[in-house]
Amino acid sequence: MKLMVSGDTEMRKIPSGRELTARKMVSEVKAATADWDFDVISLGFPGLVKDGRLVREPLNLSGGWLRFDFQRAFARPVRIINDAALHALANYEKGRMLFVGFGTSVGAALVADSVIIPVELGLIPFSRRNTFMSRLTKEARRQNGHKRWQRDVFAAVLLLQDIFWPDDTVIGGGNAKVLDPLPARCRRASNLDGIKGAVRLWEGADRLAKPHGTTWRINMHPSRSKPTPPPHALAQVA
């Protein structure tokens, strides 16, 4: 988990994994941010989200997420977005943008004319015997070596560009920093960008994204008459 609060560049990290339940996540976030001052929480979730609510249990964490009351547990307003969509929101400028995140898992989101569409990549076949998840994650890089992993990333990005034809491709996630060079027609994002997306879920930000089914609609020019957004904390489950 990666935690930030708006107005600061510090990022705090908490180990996640298949033993992480929703209740344990809340407890550890509270402990890690006890000295931070914030009013609302944006939660980037590694899975399906519909109308701001979780649709199914995460594939790479423990259970207990689907019906968990995050707002009650944190005693603060909480807004939830798919984690790849969160970073796409942070980096979007115009037109068609593809965000692909390479880290513990593999995530992606397409933004087409200010509409964010998360794309579940993990179970897509990469070859006859492998999926995107088995070839492109942090664990795949550890097992197969950096050179093979980087070749696989290049092949995957080229395939996704051929499918979605983006004007702009953004590579993010924890392993984005070790890609050298980047695939063609790509730019690199940082996990620090996530706080920008987190703020943009709340009224008063420079842009405002609201859930619409399984997508998010970005208002690129929200009313300037609304107050400056209060401090926000980002809890991104990795």
C-alpha positions as CSV (number, residue, x, y, z in Angstrom):
1,M,0.0,0.0,0.0
2,K,1.2,3.5,-0.9
3,L,-0.1,6.4,1.2
4,M,0.2,10.1,0.5
5,V,-1.6,13.2,1.7
6,S,-2.2,16.2,-0.5
7,G,0.1,19.1,-0.1
8,D,3.1,16.9,0.8
9,T,5.5,14.8,-1.3
10,E,6.1,12.1,1.4
11,M,5.0,8.6,0.5
12,R,4.6,5.9,3.2
13,K,4.4,2.3,2.3
14,I,2.9,-0.7,4.0
15,P,3.4,-4.3,2.8
16,S,0.4,-5.9,1.2
17,G,-0.2,-9.4,-0.1
18,R,-2.6,-12.3,0.0
19,E,-3.1,-12.1,3.7
20,L,-4.3,-8.5,3.6
21,T,-8.0,-8.1,4.5
22,A,-10.0,-4.9,4.3
23,R,-10.1,-4.7,8.1
24,K,-6.4,-5.2,8.4
25,M,-5.8,-2.6,5.7
26,V,-7.8,0.0,7.6
27,S,-6.0,-0.7,10.8
28,E,-2.6,-0.4,9.3
29,V,-3.4,2.8,7.4
30,K,-4.7,4.4,10.6
31,A,-1.5,3.5,12.4
32,A,0.7,4.7,9.6
33,T,-1.1,8.0,9.2
34,A,-1.8,8.8,12.9
35,D,0.3,12.0,12.6
36,W,-1.3,13.2,9.4
37,D,-4.1,15.7,9.2
38,F,-6.7,14.9,6.4
39,D,-10.5,15.1,6.0
40,V,-11.3,12.6,3.2
41,I,-9.9,9.5,1.7
42,S,-9.4,8.4,-1.9
43,L,-8.9,4.6,-2.2
44,G,-7.3,3.2,-5.4
45,F,-8.4,-0.4,-5.5
46,P,-6.8,-3.2,-7.6
47,G,-10.0,-4.6,-9.0
48,L,-13.5,-3.9,-10.4
49,V,-15.4,-0.8,-9.2
50,K,-18.9,0.1,-10.3
51,D,-20.6,3.4,-9.3
52,G,-17.9,3.9,-6.7
53,R,-18.4,0.5,-5.0
54,L,-16.4,-2.7,-5.2
55,V,-17.8,-5.4,-7.5
56,R,-15.8,-8.4,-6.5
57,E,-13.0,-9.5,-4.1
58,P,-9.5,-8.6,-5.3
59,L,-7.5,-11.4,-7.0
60,N,-4.2,-10.6,-5.3
61,L,-5.4,-9.9,-1.7
62,S,-7.3,-11.7,1.0
63,G,-11.1,-11.5,1.4
64,G,-13.5,-9.3,3.3
65,W,-13.5,-6.3,0.9
66,L,-16.8,-6.5,-1.0
67,R,-19.2,-5.6,1.8
68,F,-16.8,-3.7,4.0
69,D,-17.9,-0.2,5.1
70,F,-14.8,1.8,4.6
71,Q,-16.4,5.1,5.4
72,R,-17.6,3.9,8.8
73,A,-14.2,2.2,9.5
74,F,-12.2,5.4,8.7
75,A,-14.8,7.8,10.1
76,R,-14.3,10.0,7.1
77,P,-15.8,10.3,3.6
78,V,-14.3,7.7,1.2
79,R,-14.4,7.6,-2.6
80,I,-13.1,4.4,-4.4
81,I,-11.7,4.1,-7.9
82,N,-9.8,1.4,-9.7
83,D,-6.1,1.9,-9.1
84,A,-5.2,2.1,-12.8
85,A,-8.0,4.5,-13.4
86,L,-6.6,6.7,-10.5
87,H,-3.3,7.0,-12.2
88,A,-4.9,7.6,-15.6
89,L,-6.9,10.4,-14.1
90,A,-3.7,11.9,-12.7
91,N,-1.9,11.9,-16.1
92,Y,-4.7,12.6,-18.6
93,E,-4.5,15.7,-20.8
94,K,-6.7,15.2,-23.9
95,G,-7.8,12.8,-26.6
96,R,-7.1,9.1,-26.2
97,M,-4.6,8.1,-23.5
98,L,-3.5,4.6,-22.5
99,F,-2.1,4.0,-19.0
100,V,-0.4,0.7,-18.2
101,G,1.0,0.0,-14.8
102,F,3.7,-2.6,-14.1
103,G,4.2,-3.6,-10.5
104,T,3.0,-6.3,-8.1
105,S,0.2,-6.8,-10.7
106,V,-0.6,-5.4,-14.1
107,G,-3.2,-2.7,-14.5
108,A,-4.4,-0.6,-17.4
109,A,-7.0,2.1,-18.2
110,L,-8.0,3.8,-21.4
111,V,-9.1,7.4,-21.3
112,A,-11.1,8.3,-24.4
113,D,-12.4,11.9,-24.7
114,S,-12.5,12.4,-20.9
115,V,-14.0,9.0,-20.1
116,I,-11.8,6.6,-18.1
117,I,-12.3,2.9,-18.9
118,P,-10.3,0.4,-16.7
119,V,-9.1,-2.6,-18.5
120,E,-8.5,-6.0,-16.7
121,L,-5.3,-7.3,-18.3
122,G,-4.0,-10.0,-15.9
123,L,-5.8,-13.0,-17.4
124,I,-5.4,-12.1,-21.0
125,P,-3.3,-14.7,-22.9
126,F,0.2,-13.5,-23.6
127,S,1.4,-16.7,-25.2
128,R,0.2,-20.2,-25.6
129,R,1.2,-21.0,-22.0
130,N,1.3,-17.6,-20.2
131,T,-1.0,-14.7,-19.4
132,F,-0.1,-11.0,-18.9
133,M,0.0,-11.6,-15.1
134,S,2.5,-14.5,-15.4
135,R,4.9,-12.5,-17.7
136,L,4.7,-8.9,-16.8
137,T,4.6,-8.5,-13.0
138,K,7.3,-7.8,-10.4
139,E,7.4,-11.6,-9.6
140,A,7.8,-12.4,-13.3
141,R,10.8,-10.0,-13.5
142,R,12.3,-11.7,-10.5
143,Q,11.9,-15.2,-11.9
144,N,12.7,-14.6,-15.6
145,G,15.2,-11.8,-15.3
146,H,15.1,-8.2,-16.3
147,K,16.0,-8.6,-20.0
148,R,13.3,-11.1,-20.7
149,W,10.8,-9.1,-18.7
150,Q,11.6,-5.9,-20.5
151,R,11.2,-7.6,-23.9
152,D,7.8,-8.9,-22.7
153,V,6.8,-5.4,-21.6
154,F,7.7,-4.0,-25.0
155,A,5.7,-6.7,-26.8
156,A,2.7,-6.1,-24.5
157,V,2.7,-2.3,-24.9
158,L,3.0,-2.6,-28.7
159,L,0.1,-5.0,-28.8
160,L,-2.0,-2.7,-26.6
161,Q,-1.2,0.4,-28.7
162,D,-2.3,-1.6,-31.8
163,I,-5.6,-2.4,-30.1
164,F,-6.4,0.9,-28.5
165,W,-4.6,3.4,-30.8
166,P,-3.9,6.0,-28.1
167,D,-2.5,9.5,-28.8
168,D,-0.5,9.2,-25.6
169,T,0.8,6.1,-23.7
170,V,1.8,6.4,-20.1
171,I,3.8,3.7,-18.3
172,G,3.5,3.6,-14.5
173,G,3.7,1.3,-11.6
174,G,6.6,0.4,-9.4
175,N,8.6,-1.1,-12.2
176,A,8.2,1.8,-14.6
177,K,11.4,3.3,-13.2
178,V,13.5,0.3,-14.3
179,L,12.4,0.3,-18.0
180,D,15.4,1.6,-20.0
181,P,14.6,2.7,-22.6
182,L,10.9,3.1,-22.6
183,P,8.8,1.5,-25.4
184,A,8.2,3.8,-28.4
185,R,5.7,6.6,-28.1
186,C,5.5,6.3,-24.3
187,R,6.2,8.6,-21.3
188,R,6.9,7.6,-17.8
189,A,4.7,8.3,-14.8
190,S,5.5,8.1,-11.1
191,N,3.6,6.6,-8.2
192,L,3.8,10.1,-6.7
193,D,1.3,11.2,-9.4
194,G,-1.4,9.2,-7.7
195,I,-2.1,12.0,-5.2
196,K,-3.2,14.2,-8.1
197,G,-5.7,11.7,-9.2
198,A,-6.9,11.3,-5.6
199,V,-7.6,15.0,-5.3
200,R,-9.5,14.9,-8.6
201,L,-12.2,12.7,-7.1
202,W,-13.4,15.6,-4.9
203,E,-15.2,18.9,-5.6
204,G,-12.9,21.9,-5.8
205,A,-10.1,20.2,-7.7
206,D,-8.8,21.5,-11.0
207,R,-10.6,18.6,-12.7
208,L,-13.4,16.4,-11.3
209,A,-14.0,12.7,-12.0
210,K,-17.3,11.1,-11.1
211,P,-18.2,7.4,-11.4
212,H,-20.7,6.4,-14.1
213,G,-21.2,2.6,-14.0
214,T,-17.8,1.1,-14.5
215,T,-16.3,4.2,-16.0
216,W,-15.4,7.7,-14.7
217,R,-16.3,10.9,-16.5
218,I,-13.8,13.7,-16.2
219,N,-15.0,17.3,-16.0
220,M,-12.0,19.1,-17.4
221,H,-13.3,22.6,-16.4
222,P,-15.2,22.3,-13.1
223,S,-16.7,25.4,-11.6
224,R,-14.1,27.8,-10.1
225,S,-16.7,29.0,-7.6
226,K,-16.3,25.9,-5.4
227,P,-14.0,26.1,-2.4
228,T,-10.4,24.8,-2.5
229,P,-10.4,21.1,-1.8
230,P,-9.4,20.1,1.8
231,P,-6.4,17.9,2.5
232,H,-6.8,14.4,1.1
233,A,-5.1,11.1,1.9
234,L,-4.5,8.5,-0.8
235,A,-4.5,4.9,0.1
236,Q,-3.5,2.9,-2.9
237,V,-3.6,-0.9,-2.4
238,A,-0.8,-2.5,-4.4
